[in-house]
């Protein structure tokens, strides 16, 4: 079985939304999955989707910087309300934590964040982390929640980051262009050439793509931590790996010991 005690689970906007609406059944499946995983591990949940949720109520131009902030401001309570309703089904309390890069540049701020996480675990609360899109300035933003999740994993001394994505793993070539692309089961290092490969995100609200996931993986491997990339549409790979110790699908990024 996996030698993990604490895991960070990150989900992107492309998984949480569909056709301009919150994918309610998908979100319920995600919440049910987290509830199950919490029976075995301490879980920190990093969720994108505030701006996408805001767009369900307010159709602003997503390309404009201030509009995205307004959408995030509108969408944050919508997103959290949706999560609360679904976690309430399982009698599980949640807490919202909004962060910027500055929170990891200051020892005091980082320690406060750690204490909030520690207290959340002590009180049996699921901490839900997102980037503070509303108050952050351009030099304070991560730019994507893959980077945020990687830093959350490191600074909370988590053993593993699980990224639930619109891709089911890391391939040796682009599977959309090459039908013979092969999924890599384990990756122990990432070259500069690989980091230079940028695949466009498939959802207009996503700011990441494969590149940011590779950067997050490299960051964690350099910190002697692990990352598991798998599908957020079909949670069987994540469930099998975390709950059954079976690695059937998905890619594990782990530095060689």
C-alpha positions in Angstrom: 0.0 0.0 0.0 1.0 3.6 -0.5 3.2 5.1 2.3 1.3 8.4 2.4 -0.3 10.1 5.4 -1.3 13.5 4.0 -2.4 14.2 0.4 -3.4 17.3 -1.5 -6.2 16.8 -4.1 -6.5 19.4 -6.8 -9.3 19.8 -9.4 -9.5 22.2 -12.3 -12.2 24.2 -13.8 -12.4 22.0 -16.9 -13.6 19.1 -14.6 -15.9 21.2 -12.5 -17.8 22.9 -15.3 -19.6 21.8 -18.5 -21.3 24.0 -21.2 -21.0 27.1 -19.0 -22.6 25.4 -15.9 -21.3 23.7 -12.8 -21.2 19.9 -13.5 -23.3 18.9 -10.5 -23.0 15.2 -10.9 -19.3 15.4 -11.4 -18.9 17.6 -8.4 -21.0 15.2 -6.3 -18.8 12.3 -7.4 -15.7 14.3 -6.5 -17.1 15.1 -3.0 -18.0 11.5 -2.5 -14.4 10.5 -3.5 -12.9 13.0 -1.1 -15.1 11.8 1.8 -13.8 8.2 1.1 -10.2 9.2 0.8 -10.4 11.1 4.2 -11.1 7.7 5.8 -7.5 6.8 5.1 -5.6 10.1 4.7 -5.5 13.7 5.9 -6.8 15.6 2.8 -6.3 19.2 1.7 -8.5 20.1 -1.3 -7.4 22.7 -3.8 -10.2 23.7 -6.1 -10.4 26.0 -9.1 -13.7 27.1 -10.6 -14.6 30.5 -9.0 -14.5 32.5 -12.2 -16.2 29.7 -14.1 -18.9 29.5 -11.4 -19.3 33.3 -11.6 -19.9 33.1 -15.4 -22.9 31.0 -14.8 -24.5 34.0 -13.1 -22.9 36.9 -14.9 -21.8 36.9 -18.6 -18.8 39.2 -18.6 -15.9 39.2 -21.1 -13.5 36.6 -19.7 -10.6 38.1 -21.6 -10.6 41.3 -19.6 -8.5 41.3 -16.4 -11.0 43.1 -14.2 -13.9 41.0 -15.5 -12.1 37.8 -14.4 -11.8 39.3 -10.9 -15.5 40.3 -10.8 -16.4 36.8 -12.1 -14.2 35.3 -9.3 -15.9 37.5 -6.7 -19.3 36.5 -7.9 -18.4 32.9 -8.3 -16.6 32.2 -5.1 -19.7 32.0 -2.9 -21.5 30.1 -5.7 -18.8 27.5 -5.8 -18.5 27.2 -2.0 -22.3 27.0 -1.7 -22.3 24.1 -4.2 -19.6 22.3 -2.3 -21.3 22.9 1.1 -24.6 21.4 -0.1 -22.8 18.3 -1.4 -20.5 17.8 1.7 -23.6 18.3 3.9 -24.9 15.1 2.4 -22.0 13.3 4.1 -22.3 15.4 7.3 -18.8 16.9 6.5 -17.8 20.5 7.4 -15.7 22.6 5.0 -13.5 25.7 5.3 -12.4 28.1 2.6 -8.8 29.3 2.4 -7.8 31.9 -0.2 -4.1 32.4 -0.8 -1.6 34.5 -2.9 2.0 33.9 -3.6 2.9 36.3 -0.8 1.4 33.9 1.7 4.4 31.6 0.9 7.0 34.3 0.8 6.4 35.3 4.4 7.3 32.9 7.1 4.6 34.4 9.4 1.9 34.0 6.8 3.0 30.5 5.9 3.0 29.5 9.5 -0.5 30.9 9.9 -1.6 28.8 6.9 -0.1 25.7 8.4 -1.9 26.3 11.7 -5.2 26.7 9.9 -4.7 23.4 8.2 -3.6 21.7 11.4 -6.7 23.0 13.2 -9.0 22.0 10.3 -7.7 18.4 10.6 -8.1 18.5 14.4 -11.7 19.6 14.0 -12.4 17.2 11.2 -13.0 19.9 8.6 -12.1 19.7 4.9 -9.9 22.7 4.0 -10.7 24.0 0.5 -7.9 26.1 -0.9 -8.1 28.5 -3.9 -6.1 31.4 -5.2 -7.3 34.8 -4.1 -8.0 36.1 -7.6 -9.9 39.1 -6.2 -7.3 41.0 -4.1 -4.1 39.7 -5.7 -2.0 41.9 -8.0 -0.2 40.6 -11.1 3.0 40.0 -9.1 1.2 38.1 -6.4 -0.6 35.5 -8.5 0.4 31.9 -9.2 -1.3 32.1 -12.5 -2.7 28.6 -12.2 -3.8 26.3 -9.4 -1.3 23.6 -10.3 1.5 25.8 -8.9 -0.6 26.7 -5.9 -1.4 23.1 -5.2 2.3 22.1 -5.4 3.3 24.8 -2.9 0.4 23.9 -0.6 1.7 20.3 -0.7 5.2 21.3 0.1 4.5 23.8 2.8 2.0 21.5 4.6 4.4 18.6 4.5 2.1 16.6 2.4 3.4 13.4 0.8 1.5 13.5 -2.4 -0.3 15.9 -4.8 -3.1 14.3 -6.8 -4.1 16.4 -9.8 -7.6 15.5 -11.2 -7.5 16.8 -14.7 -9.1 16.8 -18.2 -6.2 14.6 -19.3 -5.7 11.1 -17.9 -2.0 11.1 -17.6 1.3 12.2 -19.2 2.1 10.7 -22.6 5.3 10.4 -24.6 3.6 12.5 -27.4 0.3 14.4 -27.8 -2.5 11.8 -27.8 -4.8 14.2 -29.7 -2.3 14.2 -32.6 -0.8 10.7 -32.3 -3.1 7.7 -31.9 -0.1 5.6 -30.9 0.9 7.9 -28.0 1.9 5.9 -24.9 1.0 6.9 -21.4 4.0 7.1 -19.0 3.3 5.2 -15.8 6.2 6.8 -13.9 8.3 9.8 -14.5 11.5 10.4 -12.5 12.8 13.6 -14.2 11.6 16.3 -16.6 13.8 17.7 -19.3 13.9 21.3 -20.5 12.5 20.1 -23.9 9.5 18.6 -22.1 8.9 21.8 -20.2 9.0 23.7 -23.4 6.1 21.6 -24.7 2.9 23.6 -24.1 -0.5 22.0 -24.8 -3.4 24.4 -24.9 -6.0 24.0 -22.2 -9.4 22.8 -23.5 -11.5 25.1 -21.3 -11.6 28.9 -21.6 -11.4 29.3 -17.8 -8.3 27.1 -17.3 -5.0 28.9 -17.0 -2.8 25.8 -16.9 -2.5 23.0 -19.3 0.1 20.3 -19.4 3.0 22.7 -19.1 2.0 23.9 -15.6 1.5 20.4 -14.4 5.0 19.4 -15.5 6.3 22.5 -13.7 4.4 21.5 -10.5 5.7 17.9 -10.8 9.3 19.1 -11.2 8.9 21.4 -8.2 7.6 18.6 -6.0 10.2 16.1 -7.2 12.9 18.6 -6.3 11.4 18.7 -2.8 11.4 14.9 -2.6 7.6 14.7 -2.9 5.3 13.0 -5.3 2.6 13.9 -7.8 -0.1 11.7 -9.4 -1.7 13.0 -12.6 -5.0 11.3 -13.6 -8.5 11.9 -14.9 -11.0 14.0 -13.0 -13.9 12.7 -15.2 -13.3 9.1 -14.3 -12.1 8.9 -10.7 -11.4 5.1 -10.8 -7.6 5.7 -11.4 -7.3 8.0 -8.4 -9.4 5.8 -6.2 -7.5 2.7 -7.2 -4.2 4.3 -6.5 -5.1 6.0 -3.2 -7.5 3.4 -1.7 -6.4 0.1 -3.2 -2.7 0.7 -3.9 -3.3 -0.1 -7.6 -1.6 1.9 -10.3 -3.5 1.0 -13.4 -3.9 4.4 -15.0 -2.4 7.9 -14.5 1.2 9.0 -14.2 3.2 9.1 -11.0 6.0 11.7 -10.8 8.5 10.6 -8.3 12.2 11.4 -8.1 14.6 8.4 -8.0 15.8 7.8 -4.4 
